[in-house]
Amino acid sequence: MHFVDAKGILTGRNGFQGMNIYRGCSHGCIYCDSRSKCYHFTHPFEDIEVKQNAPELLAAALKSKRKKCMIGTGAMSDPYMHCEEELKLTRRCLEIIRDHGFGIAIQTKSDRILRDIDLLSEINRNAKAVVQMTLTTYDDDLCRILEPNVCNTKRRIEVLEEMQKRGIPTIVWLTPILPFINDTEENITSILNECVRVGVKGVIDFGMGLTLREGDREYYYAALDKHFSGMKERYIKRYGNAYELPSPNAKELTKVFQRICKENGILSTPDACFGFITEMPDKYPQMSLFDEQ
């Protein structure tokens, strides 16, 4: 972990602004796209870069904005990595977002977000809060291989359930789905049935597959060699150096996904989910515990 003073913190359009408080990640997910060379890391990925002046930059940026909007975080680096326990930069930024009347769309795999459920509830009462949780693998043993340094899927589902109890809407990222590893109907159905049970607002799927780029591909293939004998060769034979690696079962799995979402009124296209995430109405009513999703 090392500290820097960033020049800026917010990027994006006026209607939706994104921020990354950290660069790099300690979760160790074997498929992480953020490892890709296109993101120009100048330090080891696990050596977390901490933007120590992020709260000050955020406060100044929000103070200068005339119109309230949603602030997103977690797209590139999880805001609830291990270092957040000590540094509390994410919490400080949430306090600033609350104090300035903006909304928050926060994406994580960690149950550390429960520490800040009080702030998320306040933001959701006065503006809008959306919690996004990535779920890829229902099997705990497989989850420990794919996402080794973060809580398992069942614990993340408990987080979603706690958010629902507070009336905080949730979106699930059902991605990536790894060919020959977690691309089974049993896995997809198990995750989606839990999404239905805990009342998620939407589920994001990008076609039941995986993407690999330079940097990410090498790390992923090394993990395959370590945990799945012969799997790297199977990938190379089928996909070569392709960027998009759709599951051979993608068509069937997509049908299952669409059917379950449609039957239960869950948003199921990226456009619909992103539309909900980025929209900040002038007056946003808090969800009731008994609202249908």
C-alpha positions, 0 to 999 in steps of 0.5 A: 500500500502506498499513498498519493495526492490525486489531482482530481477524483470525479470523472464522467458526465454531469448526470453521473460521476464516477470515482475511484478512491483506490487503485489496485485490489487485494481480493485476488479474483483470478479473472479481474479485468482491472489487471489488464495492461490497458489501464497502465498500472505503474505499480504491482496490482496488489500494492494498493494506491491510496488517493489520500486526498480523495475526501477533500477533492470530493468535497470541493467538487460537489460543492461546485456542482449546481445540480445533484447527481449520482456518484458511482464507485467500485467499477475499477477498484473495490471500495471495501478492500482490507485497507478500508478497515483502517483508512475509512476513506470510503466512509468519509466520502459517503459522509461528504456525499450525504452532507451535500445531498448527492446520491451514491451507486456503490459496487463491491464484493465485500461484507465490509459495506455493512459497516456503512449501512447507516450512511447508505440508509441516510443517503437513500432517505434524502437522495438515492443509494444503490448497492451493487454486489457481484455474484459469480459462483454459488458453490463455496469451495469454488468461490474460494478459488475464484475470489480467494480474499473476500467473503463468499457468495452466501455472505454477499447474499446476506448483505443484499438481504440486509440492504433490502431490510433498510429499503436500499435498492440492490443490483447484482452483477452476474459476471463473469461466467467462466467457460467450463467452470461456473457456466452451469444451469445449477449455478445460475439458477441457484444465484438467481433464486436467491436474488428473487428471495432477497428482492434485488432490483436488477441483475446485470449479465453481459452474455454469459462469458468472460473477457480477457486482455493482455495482463489479465489473460496471463494472470487468469491462465496461471490460476487455471494451471494452479487450480484446474489441470488442463483447463488452460490448454482447453481455453487456448484450443477453443478461444485462442487470444480472443477478447470475448470468451462466451460460454458454450452454454451461453444460449441456454443459460441466457434463456434461464436468466431471462425467464427467471428475471421476467417471472419475478419483475427483475430488471434484466438488461444492462441498459435498464439496470444502468438506467436505474443506477444513474438516474437521480430523480428530483424526489426519490421515494424510499422503498418500502420493505413490502414493495414488489421488485 
